[in-house]
Amino acid sequence: MRGKEMTGWKGWKAIVRDVIIIWIITGIGGFVIGIATAGSRLPILAIAVSNILLGIVGFCISGCMIKDNRWKHLTIVALLVWLTSIVNTIFGPFSLSNWFFGIALLFVMMAIGGGLSFIFVKPVHNDPQSS
């Protein structure tokens, strides 16, 4: 029953939930890929591909869980994921310019994942005529 409750969340509660979901999904993927490619020459490329694909999955999940204003919600989630990803410049191998320009890729992931979410969950239309 708790899972159903989470899909009813709105506003900042839903935004924070979805930012956390995207961080967890991409973090687990990066961790698994990092272990799987240990000693390889391409771990950064594999982690990047994993983050892109799992980021798309995360935005798709986010889009499926929100009831209304899907694109506005996803845009705010994308901005907060980007803002919080500055920790990658502090603790990771990324420069400030990598972080700054990474917003473009994040919005591409949001667009693909958000678009896919419409396949799984149709938008809710509040039609005043039907009331």
Secondary structure, DSSP 4 states (H G I P E B T S, - for coil): -HHHHHHT--HHHHHHHHHHHHHHHHHHHHHHHHHHTTT-S-HHHHHHHHHHHHHHHHHHHHHHH--S-HHHHHHHHHHHHHHHTTHHHHHSS--HHHHHHHHHHHHHHHHHHHHHHHHHSPPP---GGG-
